[in-house]
């Protein structure tokens, strides 16, 4: 009740703030890139046009899966470096995220997103890969390991969702009746900046460039509707049958966690390490929810060590 009351107060205050979208006029709609870039690609799978970045290499395929309200952008400081070590690295935008399609009214639960990534793998021609997943992407990676173990060579779970917890403020907010629709009216860079300040321990990483990168992707047609659908589909009880099968995962697994994660508590990292047989946990001090952006050097070091020992 305390959190709901706080959210209602925020709604009232925001109505009075100029420049939030309500008093500042409609927010412009972003445009999707129409062509592939140097490392960007597009492919259709299951009726969805997926965007992904690719860094070719001759060694093991690595698929990097982003989290809630994020995109392949989150791997920009990590993926090229892993590719430079000879790994064939892919970073897809899941359905509803980044530059990929965002169909209105489509299901956006974690299982559906996972099935979409599996279809995308087939379209791209990836038979088996190491999955690296952050936040929601970590839950998607675990689901893939349970549902399609033959497609997964190893797991790297970075601040992964999947256990019951208190929802981050923005997720709890847009799950309330009409709050998501209200969010569409007030959405702007200020909101993106505020959310990024929650997920970074060192808020100096919340630069204008980073805010713009997130904002531009979230401001594309259908993006906010997709984020609302994702948030409203988050159900820890629905995930319970899959948690019961964590003990059956026999793949090499590395769990990486930011010690100061304000969105998914570090205790959940210990739970993953305990529930998946043989999993190894590495906690990064003074780091928030996205080590791949806040501590990319350490993240790359840990992934390379894991690949050398387990997945080549």
N, C-alpha and C positions, 0 to 999 in steps of 0.2 A: 504493500500500500504506500509506503514511503516513496518508493521509486516512481509509482504511478503519479503521485501527487507532484513530485518534482518535474515529471514530464509535462504534466498539464500546465505548470507554471512556466516552463520553457515555451510551450505553445503560445501562451498569452503574451509573454515578453516578445517573442519573435514577430508577432503581429504588429508590434509597434516599432520595429527596427527598420529604418530605411535601408534599401539596397539588398534586402534578402530575397527578393523575387516577388514578394507581395506588394511592398511599397515602391520597389525599384523597377517595376515593369517586368515583362516576360523575359526569361532567360533564353538566349539564342540556342538553337539546336545545332550540335556539332555534326560534322560530315565524316563519313567513313572513307578511308583511303580506297581508291578504285583500282589501284595497281599494286603489284608486289614491289617491295623495296629490296635493298641489297640482301637482307637476311629474312625478310618477311615473305610469307607464302599464303595462298588461299587454296582450299580444296573443299569439295562438297562431300558430305557424309551424312546419311540418314536424312536427307532433305535440308540440312543445315550447311551454310557456307562458313567454314571455319577459317580463322586467321591463325597463323602460327609463325614463330621464328625458328630458323634452322641454322645450325653451325655444323657443317659436314665433318666427319672424321671416319677413320677406318676401324676404330675399336667399338666397344659396346655402345648400344643406343641408350641414351638417358632422356627420359621425358620429365619435364619440370612443370608441375601443376600449381597454379596460383590459388589464392584464397578469395574470400568474400569481398566484393567491391573492387577487386584487383584485376590483373591481366598479366599477359606475358611480359609486360614492362618490368614487373617486379624482379625478373631474373637477369636484367640487363648487365649487372655487375658481376654475374656468376657464370651464366651460360657461355659467353664467348671464351672465357678462360678455361672452362672444361673442354670446350671444343678445341682450344689450342693445345690441349694435352692429348689429342687424338680421339676423344670420344665423340660420337655422333649425337649432338644435343638438339632436342626439340623442346619448344615452349609454346603450347597451344593456348589460345583464348577459349575457355569453355563456352558452351552455348549460353548466351545472355551476358557475356562479358567482353571487354576489350573491343576488338574490331570484328568479332564474330557476329552471326545473326542473333537477333533477340526477338523471337516470335512471341507475340502477345497471346496470353492465355495458355501457353505451353507449361508443362510441369517442370519444375526446377529443383526438385529434391535431390539429395546427394546421390541416390541410386540412379536416377535418370541422367544426371550429369556424368556419372561414371560410365553408364552405357554409351553415352555420346562420345566420350573419350575413347572407348573401346572401338566404336565404329570409325572414329577418326584414325585410329591406328591402322585399321584395315585399309582405309582409303589412301593413307600415306605409304603403306607397305611395311609397317613395323610388326614383326612377328612376336618379338620378346624384347623387353627393355627393363632397365632399372627405373623405378618411379620415385621421383623426388616431389613431395607435396607439402605445401605450407598451408596451415589453417584449414579451411574447407577443402583445399586441395589434398591435404594429408588424409582427411577422411575418405576422399574419393580414391586415393591410392590404396588405402587399406581395403576398401570395398572391392577394388579390382583384384587385389591379392586373394581375397576370399572367393569371389565369383569366377575369376579367370586366372587361376594360379599359373597356368601354362603360358600366359602372356607376360608374366612378371619374373624378372631375374633377381630383384632385390628391392628393398624399400629404404628410403631416407625420409623420415617424418620430421618436419620442422614446425614446431609449435602447432601440432595437428589438433583439429577438432575431433570429437567422437565420444567424449564423456559428458555426463550431466554437469552443468555449471551454471552460474549466473551469466545471463546473456550480456554482451557488451551493450552500452547505452543505446547506440544507434539501432542495433538489432531489436532490442526491447521496445524502443520507441516506435519503429515502423510496423511492429506486430500489433500495435493497438488499433482498434477500429478507427478508420479514417485518417490515422496519423500518417500512413504511407502516402496517401493522396495529398495531404497537407505538405509533406516533405517535397513533393514535386513542385509545389507553388513557391517554396522558399529556397529551393536548392540553388547553390552557388559555390564559388571557390571557397568562401568562408567556411562552409560546412565541410568540404573536403579537407581543408587545412586543420579544422578542429579534430576530425577523426584521425588524421595522420599524427597529430600531436599525442593522441592516446596510444597509438601503436608503436611509436618510437620512444625509447627511453631517453635518448639524446635528441632533443627537439631541434637542434641545429640542422638535422637532416631534412627537416620540413622546409625545403627551399621552394622558391617560386616555380622553378623548373619541375620539381617533383609534383607540386600541387597541380600545375597545368597538365602534366601527363595523366594524372588520375582524373582530373576534371574533364578533359577532352573526351576520354573514353566513356565516362559516366554520363556525359551530356549528348550521347548519340541516341537516335530514335529507339525507344523501347528499353533503354538501359535501366532507368529507374524502376519501371514496372518489373523488370526481371529481378532487380535486387530485392524488391518487396516480396516477390514470389519466393525467392530463395530464403529470405528471412522468415517468412511465414510457414515455410516447410520444415524449418529446423525443429525436430522433435526427438529429444534424447531417448524417449521410450521406443520410438520406431527403430532407433539404432541399436536397441538392446540385443536383439537376436544376433546381430553381427558382432557386438562386443563379446558375446558368449563364444564366438568362434575365433577370437584373437589367439587363443591357446593352440589352435590348429595350424597357424601360420608357421611354416618351416623355412621361409626365405630368410637370407641374411638381412638384418634390419638394424639401421642406425637411427636413433632418436636424437635430434638436436633441439635445444630449447633455449630461448632467451630468459635469463634469470629474472628479469624485471617485466616479463610479459603481463600487461594489464588487461588483455583480452582473453587469453586462455592460460590459466595459472600453471606454473611450473610443476605443481603436484601432478598434473595430468601427464606430464612427461615421464615422471616416475611410474605412473600407472601403466603407460604403454610399455615401458622397459620391463616391468614386472609381468605383464600379461602376454606379451609376445615372446615365446621361448628363444633365448639366446640374444635378445635385443640388447644393444649397447646404448647407454645414454651419455650425451655430452651436453652439459649446461654451460652456456656462454655468459660470463659475468657482465653486468652493466649493459645489458642488451634487452630490447623489447620483443615485440611480436614477430618481427620480420628480420631475422638475422641475415638473410640474403641481401638486404638493402643496408642494414645498419652495421653489420660486421661481415662484409663479403670476403675479406681475406681469410678469416677463421672458418667461415662456411665452406669456402673452396678447399681449404686445407683438410677439413674433416671429410668432405665428400671424396676427395682424391685418395685419402688414406683408406676409406671404406672400399672404394672401387679396386684399389690395388690388392687389398687383402681378401675381398669376397666376391667381386662381381665380374672380373675379367675372364 
